[in-house]
Each structure stands twice: as C-alpha cells, then as structure tokens.
Amino acid sequence: MSYPNALSVATVPPAQMSSQQKEDLITSLLASLPRASLVRIKQRIDPLLFVDIVGRVPDEVALLVFSHLPCWDLLRCRIVCKQWQRLADDPMLWRGLCERRGYRWKDPSTTPQASSSTDAHSDDEGMGDEEELEFNDTFFDPINDSGLALDDTLWADSDSDSDSVATMRPDSWHYSSPNVSHSHRSTRTASPAPGAAVPDWRRLYLTRTVLRRRFFAGAFRQTKLQTRGTHNSHASTIYCLQLYTYPETGVQVLFTGSRDRTIREWNLATGAVQRVIEGVHEGSVLSLCARNGLLASAGSDGRTVIYDLASSRVLNVIQDHVDSVLCVRFDDKYLVSCSKDRSVRVYRLHPTLTPHQVLLGHRAAVNTIALSANHVISASGDKAVRIWDVESGKLLGEMENHHSRGIAAIDAAYPAIVTGSSDQHIRLVDVRNGTGWSTAAPFEPTHPYVDEEDEDAPDSHAPGQVCASCGAGANEDEPRPHASHTDLVRSVAMDADFVVSGSYDHRVKIWCRRTGRQLAELSGGHSARVFCVDFDATKVVSCGEDQNIVVWNFAHGLDTSFIPFN
C-alpha cells in the first residue's frame, strides 16, 4: 500500500498539517518499518491507548463501582491485572453479595469435628376429608430413570472424618411409660474449624452458587437412610420428617415420624439412628416440628406433644382436638395445631403451653398450617386458604377455591404462600397483590412474581451445555415444557430460590420459586406415595409409604463445612 499524498507533505511542518495528513504520514512511515520496530512502537503507545480508570481512582471509589457488579463480572475483573484482582477479591464486596442473598457463614464455635412391597394399610392418616369427596388413592408406577448416575453406597460421599460411632445407654422418658432409646449416638464435639475465624465470603458465595446451579441442573446423588427392613428403622409407613441443626454443636439431624407410633432421630453425618422416642403416642405420628431445642409432634391419637431435646423428657401433652391432629408448627411465642375436627388451635408456648385461640371457619378437615410473621395460614379440604392474626385470632383474609380440590400441603414465608392439592397442582401467591404462579395455569417462562433479581447465571457456556459438577450453563430463563404432578401433592417446602414438592405419584420435584418452572424431577427414590419433603442448601430429603428415607445430595464433592444447615 502506498501513500503518495503523505510523502508529499513530509516537508510540511507538523504544526501546519491537518489530522488526516498526520495519520497518513505516520501510516506510511510504519509501513516502511520492519516487524520488530512495529512491536517496540506498539509497546510505547499502548499506555496512550489503554487507560486504567479504576487504577487511577482511590480504592474506596473503585470498590464502590465494583459493589454494583454481579458475581460473574467480579470474576472477570479478577483476570484483568493484579490491581483489579486485589480489588475484586475485597471481602466486603463478597460479603455484600452474600448478604443480598441471605448467605451466612457458619459459626466456627459450632463446627462439628468427628472424634474418630406396599404396606397392608393403604390409607393416608395424615390427610383429612375434602368438603364433598375423598382423596384418590390410585397408585402410579414410579419412574426409575433419574437421568443421572446414582450412588447406591450409603454415605459414600459423606464428609465425616471418621466412621467411629459410640453407643449410648438407653434413656427413659416418663410419660405414660414412654421409652426413648439412644443408640449409635455420635461422639462429635464442638470445636472451632481450622482457619474458620475469618469468613471467606468469596468462597461462601461461590460455593452457594455452585449448589444453586446444581439444583437448577438437577445434579444430585441419591442415597437412602432407610429402606424397608433396615436395622433399627421404622416398621411402617413414614408420614413426616424435618431437618434440624443443634445450635450448640452444629450437628445436623433428621427427625422422622411413622405409623409405627415412634419418632426417630437420625445423624445425617453417620446415617445412624441416635434416638428413638416411643410410648408417647398411641397412634401414628403425623407431623413434626423442631426448633430451639424443642420438638413438637402431632398424632392420629389427637395428641400434641412437646419434648425437650437436651433433657430427653416430655414437657407437655395436649389433647384438646377431638380427632387426629394433622399438623403442628411453632415459633418463639406460639404453637399452632390443626385437625380433622376442622379447627385450628393456638397456644402460648411460654412459660407453659396455655390455650390462646381456637380458630374456626373451615368446612372440612384442616390438613395443614404454616406459621410465619405473626400469621397463621391454614389450608383445608374445603379448597380454601385462611390467614389469621396469631395474637388476636382475627381472620385477615380468605382465598376460597384456591385449588379445584382440597389442599393437602402448605408452606409460607409471608407474604409468599405455596400450596399443594389433590388437584395435582402447586400454586404460589403473594397475598399482598395476588401475583404468583400455578402449575395448573398455561405455562409462561416468566411471571410477574419476583423474589429478587437473578444475577447468577453465567453466560460463558454454550447454549444447552450443562456442567455436571457445578450446573453452570443451565439457563434459568429458558422455557421448558410445563409438567405438573400426576397425583395428589402431599408436601411442599420453599426457600428464597426453590419450591420442593412430594406427591402420591412417587416423585419429588424442584421448581423455580421465581418463575414456577420445573427444574428437576427426583424420581427413582420411591416406589409408593411420597408423604413429606424437606430441604436445605445442600440436600433434599423425602419419606413415604414405602418406608424409604431418601437423601438427594447436591453437595457431593464440595466442602460445605462453613455453610450453616438452617
């Protein structure tokens, strides 16, 4: 390429040249130089072309700018240069991201360290009647292919440092000859985790993001705590369960209640039963609630029982309902129960359980209740959801015909309420404005109900490619065919990101709380009706009529010792 005009003006003083003439002259001169000279010139002019604005401002200003960036942009900033990496790794940035999503660092003082065929009874006692009809007891064949490799070795992926378990002597609880036996109690102690004094907020956020992406991708490994006939296990249908973490030690356990009239406490780190509560209920244990060192149970014998977990004794037994108590919940102030007798009863929890309110109005059995933000939310076979003020007992609102059939399950983080019904569908609603989603509605990839801005979806993976280990690349906003359960939805649970449901169709499903899109179907764990589900940041647990207790582990291969379970 030649530049005759540029060469012709080479004798013109630079001050008299136009910008275009200067460009032409320089270009012609560069074209005449060898490659080595061009490289040296490029190195000399690079500082003029690339200005590090972030590096020129005070760190406080740069951090303020970075504080508006999502996770994935911060990770990109880290690879620009060492100065950007130092700024992008600032703990306060990652702490802000964690606080925005509610991620907490586990208290190091409570980090546990290890020391070394179908039941003859086909009815579901934990469900009441509908207003005009009974629930369908039809069984469906399970889907045995989950689409993922399953780990059938019990606790093969456990992070426990030792398999040693000490056996504790049996202990007795004195109420109507109740017997609580403690076996295989773990010898775990509470001691600070090495290096855990200062929270690593970046590590916490990225680990939680990996877990969240695995939920979206359905990347789990399945193990079973119990199957029919397992030693020291329940002898009949398991109706209820709840995950619980002891605040003093940080040890996580699972409580389960059964038709065999017992409650069992399982150590999730070892898979062993460490406590059996028996002789308290004279009928099936239908509901459990554990928090703050207390455990409440409800049974088909009409009893509601409160236990102190530390002292291993019964604190109180209530028998005010005239029929089966189907659900029990409590918080720091109140205990609430509901029954087939169509009533909801509220008790003051302290100093002793005293009757506070009796809430009436449902036209069929009150199958389930939730207690959230000083509200009692009840759901019934009459297809209605009622919202009450827990202190005054005043009816604040009612949603009639919330489902086309009776409501079997509810969970609430007021004002959000999610319900499951014998109409096979799930519905989530914000009671402030009525927005939400339902599996019964025509599917839409997005809905007006939004919990929080989703900024964790990386775009560095090709469309349709999902990382099996972290779930990255799963597009959360990509529409999928809508799929509801094919039988009664017996249990629902939710957190800020997900809704988990269990159904008579033998399946457990995970849904996006924000959009209502089905994320994963956890099949192959149950061969009969699923009665209860619970979950935390690392796992989903389920139980049912087949006497299986299934753990769907999403934390395989990850260190989650710094993540609190609750």
C-alpha positions, 0 to 999 in steps of 0.5 A: 500500500502506498501513500503518495499524498503523505510523502508529499507533505513530509516537508510540511511542518507538523504544526501546519498539517491537518489530522488526516495528513498526520495519520497518513504520514505516520501510516506510511512511515510504519509501513516502511518499518520492519516487524520488530520496530512495529512491536517496540512502537506498539509497546510505547503507545499502548499506555496512550491507548489503554487507560486504567480508570479504576487504577487511577481512582482511590480504592474506596471509589473503585470498590464502590463501582465494583459493589454494583457488579454481579458475581460473574463480572467480579470474576472477570475483573479478577483476570484483568491485572493484579490491581483489579484482582486485589480489588475484586477479591475485597471481602466486603464486596463478597460479603455484600453479595452474600448478604443480598442473598441471605448467605451466612457463614457458619459459626466456627464455635459450632463446627462439628469435628468427628472424634474418630412391597406396599404396606397392608394399610393403604390409607393416608392418616395424615390427610383429612376429608375434602368438603364433598369427596375423598382423596384418590388413592390410585397408585402410579408406577414410579419412574426409575430413570433419574437421568443421572448416575446414582450412588447406591453406597450409603454415605459414600460421599459423606464428609465425616472424618471418621466412621467411629460411632459410640453407643449410648445407654438407653434413656427413659422418658416418663410419660405414660411409660414412654421409652426413648432409646439412644443408640449409635449416638455420635461422639462429635464435639464442638470445636472451632474449624481450622482457619474458620475465624475469618469468613471467606465470603468469596468462597461462601458465595461461590460455593452457594452458587455452585449448589444453586446451579446444581439444583437448577441442573438437577445434579444430585446423588441419591442415597437412602437412610432407610429402606424397608427392613433396615436395622433399627428403622421404622416398621411402617409407613413414614408420614413426616420428617424435618431437618434440624441443626443443634445450635450448640454443636452444629450437628445436623439431624433428621427427625422422622415420624411413622405409623409405627407410633415412634419418632426417630432421630437420625445423624445425617453425618453417620446415617445412624439412628441416635434416638428413638422416642416411643410410648408417647403416642398411641397412634401414628405420628403425623407431623413434626416440628423442631426448633430451639431445642424443642420438638413438637409432634402431632398424632392420629391419637389427637395428641400434641406433644412437646419434648425437650431435646437436651433433657430427653423428657416430655414437657407437655401433652395436649389433647384438646382436638377431638380427632387426629391432629394433622399438623403442628408448627411453632415459633418463639411465642406460639404453637399452632395445631390443626385437625380433622375436627376442622379447627385450628388451635393456638397456644402460648408456648411460654412459660407453659403451653396455655390455650390462646385461640381456637380458630374456626371457619373451615368446612372440612378437615384442616390438613395443614398450617404454616406459621410465619410473621405473626400469621397463621395460614391454614389450608383445608379440604374445603379448597380454601386458604385462611390467614389469621392474626396469631395474637388476636385470632382475627381472620385477615383474609380468605382465598376460597377455591384456591385449588379445584380440590382440597389442599393437602400441603402448605408452606409460607414465608409471608407474604409468599404462600405455596400450596399443594392439592389433590388437584395435582397442582402447586400454586404460589401467591403473594397475598399482598397483590395476588401475583404468583404462579400455578402449575395448573395455569398455561405455562409462561417462562416468566411471571410477574412474581419476583423474589429478587433479581437473578444475577447468577447465571453465567453466560460463558457456556454454550447454549444447552451445555450443562456442567455436571459438577457445578450446573453452570450453563443451565439457563434459568430463563429458558422455557421448558415444557410445563409438567405438573404432578400426576397425583395428589401433592402431599408436601411442599417446602420453599426457600428464597430460590426453590419450591420442593414438592412430594406427591402420591405419584412417587416423585419429588420435584424442584421448581423455580420459586421465581418463575414456577418452572420445573427444574428437576424431577427426583424420581427413582427414590420411591416406589409408593406415595411420597408423604413429606419433603424437606430441604436445605442448601445442600440436600433434599430429603423425602419419606413415604409409604414405602418406608424409604428415607431418601437423601438427594445430595447436591453437595457431593464433592464440595466442602460445605463445612462453613455453610450453616444447615438452617 
